[in-house]
């Protein structure tokens, strides 16, 4: 039977097969240990077994600590010193590079050799902290900054350990503001140069810009990067964030998260995080959902060791952050034959606030009774890309070609749907539903792989012209288990071809494409088969039906119009063939003219029945001579096909 899948919604799926299966999956409410989302504490805060799943951590480094002694003399451990224990648990880092941090422990956060080189410093004070910031407009500072960001990019761009990089450098704490210190402000040209350094250095790693500077936020948003809000919690802070983004563009809040990561941290450190969770939890959760956050941190690390009521809130926060996928319903064709198309449709739900931003693949898999994946394919198209799974429900559909019978054995298999990353060491994503097996696959339901009937010679689930041609090409073969031996008598003969023809047009369960019909070019072969079949003269009803089918295929292969086809070869020397097709039988003449319109050669083919005349033994042949037998000169000529229906011309070129 034929199974055809068309869908604009799961309720609109139309399976011709009455045996299509419809499976409803059972959701779960647990927080899931998935990558690239959740709470990101500072790297020096380590929980081996946090109460809430943790896949991220956060770090920062000042220029003075990273490159203290001289240009190019990097101390990477100044940034990476606390990473190892997190990385061992599969966590990923987001980090920031800073040049003015009043709480760093250093009065100056750029290297002394840079100051000695002439970069001016400016004193500042904020929140009880003091320091000296560099003159961001200084050309020496900018040149060295280009170099150091390039070096950081060379080390960390595309690094699988890194989830994102904050666009830092400018402003106090690298947050792109000079709050209460307007004398520190750099020019717009300086800001753009700093931004360009990050964009050049990290083409393959997600970038996130603190939102405090309108120019910088607009510049990075236009290029598809993320936005960071470092003051989550207070209602006025939340309103300030939305007002700031709306001032740049009303589309930033509803649209930017589709391209870049949104995140940030609680205002007021640990105390502010706990206060927000205690006093404004519903508002905080709603704000995260409405503005599409994927991570929160480093402030808020205490939530990872929460207990009691706070733990329940921390779990709810984790579930709201980023993506949270599940599959609600799957409909698929079963049984299906090896080589046939397998139709599957799924209602995918994202219960989180944001999509998944990384190039992982949703996979359709068949698992055998031993638990082995015997077939896997990542369906093509944006609908199957988890990066496009925005919050809400979407329908994804696919028709995937099953492997042939040498790979896919008949019997019961299980449909599974894992989502896998490019690194085999990464566990497949956890989905908010039951059914995960030890390999990270979600078992959906049974799929019966049926044996292909012998007349489906190539095992693709359809009996069509390809099967007939396959049998004909094997005429005369003898042996056991021959493809094309449809009657299983150990020989491939015209009887097998007629047997296949008697089933022409049949499709097996799970096939979503129509059988391939013969074309005009197949007509000559069908005529030959039909002559052999009639000469064989077998009398069984199935055989007679097969002969009738061949006759109908012959009739169907009749050209729809009379036409002169391009000659071959062209250009030519000394001879060429002029193929043509006739929709009705009649007298056929091919005349060759020179460019002046004079007759060079007339080729009278006499009466020809309807059909395709393409092969050399059937097409008109011109030997490159005129009516007197003389070889013609090189140049352009015209061939004209004359039939009872009219005339058609084509240009020819003789090479000399």
C-alpha positions in Angstrom: 0.0 0.0 0.0 1.0 3.6 -0.6 1.6 5.9 2.4 1.6 9.6 1.6 2.5 12.2 4.2 1.3 15.8 3.9 1.0 18.1 6.9 0.4 21.7 7.9 -0.5 20.5 11.4 -0.4 17.0 12.9 -4.2 16.8 12.8 -4.0 17.3 9.0 -1.7 14.3 8.4 -3.1 12.1 5.7 -1.7 8.5 5.7 -3.1 6.4 2.9 -2.0 3.4 4.9 -4.6 2.3 7.5 -1.7 1.0 9.6 -0.1 4.3 10.2 0.7 4.7 13.9 0.0 7.6 16.2 1.9 7.8 19.5 1.3 10.3 22.3 4.4 10.8 24.5 4.3 11.2 28.2 5.8 14.5 29.5 7.9 14.8 32.6 8.4 17.8 34.9 12.0 17.3 36.0 14.8 19.9 35.4 17.0 18.4 32.7 20.9 18.3 32.7 21.2 19.9 29.3 24.1 22.0 27.9 24.2 25.8 27.1 21.5 26.8 29.6 20.8 27.5 33.2 22.7 29.0 36.1 26.4 29.9 35.6 28.3 30.6 38.8 31.8 31.9 38.9 34.4 29.3 38.1 35.8 29.4 41.7 32.4 28.3 43.0 32.3 24.6 42.5 29.5 22.1 43.2 30.2 18.5 42.3 26.6 17.6 42.7 24.4 20.7 42.6 20.8 20.5 43.6 19.8 22.0 40.2 21.5 20.8 37.0 24.5 22.9 36.0 26.0 23.0 32.6 27.6 26.4 32.6 30.1 28.4 34.6 31.5 32.0 34.3 34.9 33.6 34.5 36.6 36.9 33.7 40.2 38.2 33.6 41.8 41.6 33.5 44.4 42.5 30.9 46.9 43.1 33.7 46.5 39.5 35.0 46.5 37.9 31.5 49.5 39.6 30.0 51.4 41.2 32.9 55.0 41.1 31.8 55.2 42.0 28.1 53.2 41.8 24.9 52.6 38.2 23.8 53.7 36.8 27.2 50.3 35.4 28.1 49.4 33.7 31.3 46.4 31.8 30.2 46.0 30.2 33.6 45.0 33.6 35.0 41.7 32.9 33.2 41.6 29.1 33.2 42.9 28.3 36.7 39.5 27.1 38.0 38.2 25.5 34.8 39.4 21.9 35.1 37.0 20.6 37.6 34.0 22.0 35.8 35.2 20.8 32.4 35.6 17.3 33.8 31.9 17.3 34.4 31.1 18.5 30.8 30.3 22.1 31.7 31.1 25.0 29.4 32.3 28.5 30.2 31.3 32.0 29.3 33.9 34.7 30.0 34.8 38.4 29.9 37.9 40.4 29.3 38.2 43.6 31.4 40.4 46.6 31.7 38.6 48.5 34.6 37.4 46.6 37.6 37.2 48.4 40.9 37.1 45.1 42.8 39.9 43.3 41.0 42.4 44.0 43.8 44.6 46.0 41.4 44.5 49.8 41.2 45.1 49.5 37.5 43.8 46.7 35.3 45.9 47.2 32.2 49.5 46.0 32.1 52.2 48.3 33.5 54.2 47.9 30.2 51.2 49.4 28.4 51.1 52.4 30.8 54.8 52.8 30.4 54.3 52.9 26.7 52.2 56.1 27.0 48.6 55.0 27.6 47.0 57.6 29.9 45.0 56.6 33.0 41.9 58.2 34.5 40.7 57.8 38.1 37.2 56.6 38.7 35.0 55.6 41.7 31.8 53.5 41.8 29.9 51.5 44.4 32.6 52.1 46.9 35.4 50.9 44.6 38.1 52.9 43.0 40.6 52.4 40.2 42.3 53.9 37.2 40.8 53.2 33.7 42.8 53.6 30.5 42.1 56.2 27.9 40.1 54.1 25.5 40.7 56.6 22.7 44.5 56.3 23.0 45.9 54.9 19.7 48.5 52.8 21.5 45.7 51.3 23.6 43.6 50.5 20.6 46.4 49.0 18.6 47.5 46.7 21.5 43.8 45.9 22.2 43.4 44.7 18.6 46.3 42.4 19.1 45.3 41.0 22.4 41.7 40.3 21.4 43.0 38.6 18.3 45.2 36.4 20.5 42.3 35.6 22.8 40.3 34.7 19.7 43.1 32.5 18.3 43.0 30.5 21.6 39.2 30.3 22.2 37.3 30.9 19.0 35.5 27.7 18.2 36.7 26.1 21.4 34.1 23.5 22.5 34.8 24.4 26.1 33.4 27.9 25.5 29.6 28.5 25.5 29.9 32.2 24.8 32.2 35.2 25.1 31.0 38.5 26.6 32.0 41.6 24.5 33.9 43.3 27.3 36.8 45.7 27.5 34.9 49.0 27.4 33.4 50.6 30.5 33.6 49.7 34.2 33.6 45.9 34.7 33.5 45.7 30.9 29.8 46.4 31.1 29.9 49.1 28.4 28.9 51.9 30.8 30.8 54.7 32.7 28.1 55.3 35.2 28.8 58.2 37.5 32.1 58.7 35.6 31.3 60.4 32.4 34.9 61.6 32.0 35.9 58.1 31.1 33.7 57.9 28.0 35.3 57.0 24.7 34.3 58.1 21.2 31.9 56.3 19.0 34.8 55.5 16.6 36.7 53.9 19.5 33.7 51.8 20.5 33.3 50.5 17.0 36.9 49.6 16.8 36.7 47.6 20.0 33.5 45.9 18.8 35.1 45.0 15.4 38.1 43.4 17.2 35.7 40.9 18.9 33.7 40.2 15.8 36.9 39.5 13.9 38.4 37.3 16.7 35.3 35.2 17.3 33.6 34.2 14.0 32.7 30.8 15.3 31.8 31.5 19.0 28.7 33.2 20.3 29.2 36.8 21.4 27.0 38.6 24.0 27.1 42.4 24.5 26.1 44.1 27.8 23.1 46.4 26.9 24.2 49.6 28.6 25.5 51.4 25.5 22.9 52.0 22.7 25.5 52.3 20.0 27.3 49.0 20.9 24.1 47.1 21.5 22.7 48.2 18.1 26.0 47.4 16.3 26.2 43.9 17.7 22.4 43.1 17.4 22.6 44.1 13.7 25.2 41.4 13.3 23.1 38.7 15.0 24.9 38.6 18.4 23.3 38.3 21.8 22.5 40.8 24.6 23.3 40.7 28.3 21.4 42.3 31.2 23.4 42.6 34.4 20.6 43.8 36.6 17.9 41.1 36.8 15.3 41.3 39.6 14.3 44.8 40.6 11.2 45.8 38.7 12.6 49.2 37.8 15.8 47.4 36.5 13.7 45.1 34.3 11.7 48.1 32.9 15.0 49.9 32.3 16.3 47.0 30.2 13.1 46.8 28.0 13.0 50.6 27.6 16.7 50.7 26.6 16.2 48.0 23.9 13.0 49.6 22.7 14.8 52.9 22.3 17.2 51.2 19.9 14.5 49.2 18.1 11.0 47.8 19.2 12.0 44.6 17.5 15.0 43.7 19.7 13.0 42.1 22.6 10.7 40.1 20.4 13.2 39.2 17.7 16.8 39.3 18.7 16.7 36.1 20.8 16.0 34.2 17.5 19.6 35.0 16.4 21.7 35.6 19.5 21.9 34.4 23.2 20.1 36.5 25.8 21.2 36.3 29.4 22.6 38.2 32.4 22.8 38.1 36.2 20.9 39.2 39.2 21.3 42.7 40.6 22.9 42.9 44.0 24.9 39.6 43.9 23.8 36.7 46.1 21.6 38.9 48.3 19.9 40.3 45.3 19.3 36.9 43.8 17.8 35.5 47.0 15.6 38.6 47.4 14.3 38.4 43.9 13.5 34.7 44.3 11.8 35.3 47.6 9.9 38.6 46.9 9.5 38.8 43.1 9.7 35.3 41.9 6.7 35.3 39.6 7.7 38.6 38.1 11.3 37.5 37.6 10.2 34.2 35.9 7.8 36.1 33.7 10.5 38.6 32.7 12.9 35.9 31.8 10.3 34.2 29.6 9.2 37.5 28.0 12.8 38.5 27.2 14.0 35.0 26.3 17.0 34.4 28.6 19.1 31.3 28.3 21.4 31.7 31.3 21.7 33.7 34.5 25.0 34.3 36.3 27.4 34.6 37.9 25.3 36.2 40.6 22.8 33.6 41.7 25.2 30.7 42.3 23.6 30.0 45.7 20.5 28.7 43.9 22.5 25.7 42.9 22.6 24.5 46.5 19.0 25.5 47.3 16.7 23.5 49.6 13.0 23.4 50.3 10.8 26.0 48.8 13.8 27.8 47.3 14.9 24.6 45.5 11.4 24.4 43.9 11.8 28.0 42.6 15.4 27.3 41.4 14.2 24.3 39.5 11.4 26.4 37.9 13.9 29.0 37.0 16.2 26.4 35.4 13.3 25.0 33.3 12.3 28.5 32.1 15.8 29.4 31.0 16.8 28.6 27.5 15.2 25.7 25.6 13.2 22.8 27.0 12.1 20.4 24.3 9.7 17.5 24.2 7.8 15.6 21.6 4.0 15.6 22.2 2.9 13.3 19.4 4.5 11.3 16.6 2.7 9.8 13.6 4.6 7.5 11.3 4.0 4.8 8.7 4.2 1.1 9.6 4.8 -1.4 8.2 7.4 -0.2 5.8 9.7 -2.2 3.4 13.4 -1.9 3.0 14.2 0.6 0.3 10.9 2.4 0.7 10.2 5.8 2.0 9.3 6.1 5.7 6.9 8.9 6.6 7.2 10.5 10.0 5.6 13.6 11.6 6.1 15.0 15.1 4.7 17.8 17.2 7.7 19.3 18.9 7.2 21.5 21.9 9.6 24.0 23.3 8.5 24.8 26.9 11.4 27.1 27.5 12.2 30.8 26.7 14.6 30.5 23.8 15.8 28.2 21.0 18.9 26.0 21.0 21.8 28.0 19.4 24.2 25.3 18.4 24.4 23.0 15.3 23.1 19.8 16.8 20.9 17.4 14.7 17.5 15.9 15.3 17.8 12.3 14.1 15.3 9.7 13.0 16.6 6.3 14.0 15.5 2.6 13.8 16.7 0.4 16.6 16.7 -3.4 16.4 15.9 -5.9 19.1 19.5 -5.9 20.2 19.3 -2.2 20.9 21.5 -1.3 17.9 20.7 1.6 15.6 20.5 0.0 12.2 19.4 3.1 10.4 19.8 6.8 11.2 19.2 10.0 9.3 19.1 13.7 10.2 16.2 15.0 8.0 17.1 18.0 5.8 15.4 21.3 6.1 15.1 24.1 8.6 12.1 22.6 10.3 14.2 19.8 11.7 17.0 22.2 13.0 16.7 22.7 16.8 18.1 26.2 16.3 14.7 27.0 14.7 12.6 25.5 17.5 11.3 28.7 19.1 9.1 28.6 22.2 5.7 26.9 21.4 4.7 24.0 19.3 5.7 23.2 15.7 5.1 20.3 13.3 8.0 18.7 11.7 7.6 16.2 8.8 9.9 14.1 6.7 9.9 11.3 4.2 13.1 9.4 4.6 14.4 6.6 2.4 14.9 3.3 4.2 18.1 1.4 3.4 17.8 -1.7 1.2 17.2 -5.2 2.4 20.9 -6.0 2.7 21.1 -3.5 5.6 17.5 -3.4 7.0 16.2 -6.9 7.8 12.5 -7.7 8.0 11.1 -7.7 11.5 10.0 -5.4 14.3 12.2 -2.3 15.0 11.7 0.7 17.3 11.5 4.3 16.1 13.7 6.5 18.1 14.4 10.3 18.1 17.7 11.5 19.6 19.2 15.0 19.3 22.9 14.8 19.0 25.9 17.2 18.9 28.9 17.2 16.6 31.1 15.8 19.4 30.5 12.1 20.1 31.5 12.8 23.7 28.4 15.0 24.2 25.3 13.2 25.6 22.3 13.6 23.4 19.9 16.3 24.6 17.5 15.4 27.4 13.8 15.9 26.4 11.0 16.6 28.9 9.3 13.3 28.3 9.6 9.6 29.2 11.3 7.0 26.9 15.0 7.8 27.1 17.3 4.8 26.7 20.9 4.3 27.8 22.1 5.6 24.4 20.2 8.9 24.8 17.6 7.9 22.2 13.9 8.4 22.9 12.0 5.3 22.0 8.7 6.3 20.2 7.1 3.0 19.1 7.4 -0.1 17.0 8.0 -0.1 13.3 7.5 -3.3 11.3 9.9 -3.8 8.4 8.1 -6.0 5.9 9.8 -8.1 3.2 9.6 -6.7 -0.3 7.6 -8.9 -2.7 9.7 -10.5 -5.5 8.2 -8.3 -8.2 9.6 -5.2 -6.4 12.9 -6.1 -7.9 15.0 -3.2 -6.5 13.2 -3.2 -3.1 12.1 0.4 -3.2 8.5 -0.3 -2.3 7.3 0.5 -5.8 6.8 -1.7 -8.9 7.6 0.5 -11.9 9.6 0.8 -15.1 12.9 0.6 -13.1 11.9 -2.9 -12.0 11.1 -3.9 -15.6 14.4 -2.6 -16.8 16.3 -4.4 -14.0 14.7 -7.7 -15.0 15.4 -7.2 -18.7 19.0 -6.4 -18.0 19.3 -9.7 -16.2 17.8 -11.9 -19.0 19.6 -15.2 -19.2 21.0 -15.1 -15.7 20.7 -18.4 -13.7 21.2 -19.1 -10.0 19.6 -18.9 -6.6 18.1 -15.7 -5.1 18.6 -13.6 -8.3 17.1 -10.1 -8.2 14.7 -10.2 -11.1 13.8 -13.9 -10.7 10.2 -13.0 -9.8 8.8 -16.5 -10.1 11.8 -18.0 -8.2 12.6 -20.7 -10.8 16.3 -20.0 -10.8 16.3 -18.2 -14.2 15.6 -14.6 -15.3 13.4 -14.8 -18.4 10.6 -12.9 -20.2 8.2 -14.8 -17.8 9.7 -12.9 -14.9 9.4 -9.6 -16.7 5.7 -10.3 -17.4 5.2 -11.3 -13.8 6.6 -8.0 -12.6 4.5 -6.2 -15.2 1.3 -7.8 -13.8 2.0 -6.0 -10.5 3.0 -2.7 -12.1 2.0 0.4 -10.1 1.7 -1.4 -6.8 3.3 0.2 -3.8 4.2 -1.2 -0.4 3.3 0.3 3.0 5.3 3.4 3.8 5.9 4.5 0.2 5.2 8.2 -0.2 6.1 8.6 -3.9 4.3 7.4 -7.0 5.9 4.6 -9.2 8.0 5.9 -12.1 6.1 5.5 -15.4 7.8 4.8 -18.7 8.8 7.7 -21.0 8.8 7.9 -24.8 12.5 6.8 -24.7 11.4 3.5 -23.1 9.0 2.7 -26.0 11.4 0.7 -28.0 12.3 -1.6 -25.1 8.6 -2.1 -24.2 7.9 -3.1 -27.8 10.7 -5.7 -27.7 9.4 -7.1 -24.3 5.9 -7.3 -25.7 7.0 -9.3 -28.7 9.0 -11.7 -26.5 6.0 -12.0 -24.1 3.6 -12.8 -26.9 6.0 -15.3 -28.5 6.4 -17.1 -25.2 2.6 -17.6 -25.2 2.1 -18.7 -21.5 -1.6 -19.0 -20.7 -1.9 -18.3 -17.0 -4.3 -15.5 -16.1 -1.5 -13.6 -14.3 0.7 -13.9 -17.3 -2.0 -12.6 -19.7 -2.6 -9.7 -17.3 1.1 -8.9 -17.4 1.0 -8.9 -21.2 -2.0 -6.5 -21.1 0.0 -4.2 -18.7 2.9 -4.1 -21.1 0.5 -3.2 -23.9 -0.9 -0.4 -21.8 2.6 0.8 -20.9 3.4 0.8 -24.6 0.3 2.9 -25.3 1.3 5.2 -22.3 4.8 5.7 -23.7 3.5 7.1 -26.9 4.9 10.6 -27.5 2.4 13.4 -26.8 3.7 15.5 -29.7 5.7 15.1 -32.9 9.1 16.8 -32.6 12.5 16.8 -34.1 15.1 16.4 -31.4 18.7 17.7 -31.3 21.0 15.8 -33.6 24.0 13.9 -32.2 26.9 14.5 -32.5 26.7 18.3 -33.1 28.9 19.8 -34.4 29.9 16.7 -36.4 32.3 15.4 -39.1 31.5 13.4 -41.2 28.1 12.0 -40.0 25.3 12.7 -37.6 21.9 11.2 -36.4 18.7 13.1 -36.3 16.3 11.6 -33.6 12.6 12.4 -33.6 9.3 11.4 -32.0 5.9 10.8 -33.6 2.6 11.2 -31.8 0.9 9.6 -34.8 2.1 7.3 -37.5 2.7 8.7 -41.0 5.1 9.3 -43.8 8.4 10.8 -42.6 10.9 12.8 -44.6 14.1 14.6 -43.3 15.5 17.3 -45.6 18.8 19.1 -45.1 19.1 22.7 -46.4 22.1 25.0 -46.6 21.8 28.5 -45.2 20.6 29.8 -48.5 17.6 27.5 -48.4 18.7 25.2 -51.2 18.1 21.4 -50.7 21.3 19.6 -49.9 19.9 16.1 -49.2 16.5 14.6 -48.8 16.1 11.4 -46.7 12.8 9.6 -47.2 12.0 7.3 -44.3 8.7 6.1 -45.6 5.9 5.3 -43.2 6.7 5.2 -39.5 4.3 4.3 -36.7 3.9 6.5 -33.6 6.9 6.2 -31.3 10.3 7.5 -30.3 13.1 7.2 -32.9 16.2 8.0 -30.8 18.6 5.2 -31.2 21.0 5.2 -34.1 19.3 2.3 -35.8 16.0 4.1 -35.7 16.9 7.8 -36.1 17.4 9.5 -39.4 21.1 9.3 -40.5 22.9 11.9 -42.6 26.4 10.9 -43.8 27.4 14.5 -44.5 27.0 14.2 -48.3 24.7 15.9 -50.8 22.2 14.2 -53.2 25.1 13.6 -55.7 27.2 11.8 -53.1 29.6 14.7 -52.6 31.0 15.6 -49.2 29.5 19.0 -48.1 31.5 21.9 -47.0 31.9 22.9 -43.4 29.4 25.4 -41.9 25.8 25.8 -40.8 22.9 23.7 -42.2 19.3 23.1 -41.3 17.4 19.8 -40.9 13.6 19.8 -41.5 11.3 17.0 -40.3 8.2 16.7 -42.5 5.3 14.5 -41.3 1.5 14.5 -42.0 1.3 16.9 -39.0 3.7 19.6 -40.2 7.3 20.6 -40.3 10.0 21.3 -37.7 13.6 22.6 -38.2 16.9 22.5 -36.3 20.3 23.9 -37.0 23.3 21.6 -37.7 27.0 22.4 -37.8 29.5 20.5 -40.0 33.1 20.8 -38.9 36.0 20.7 -41.4 
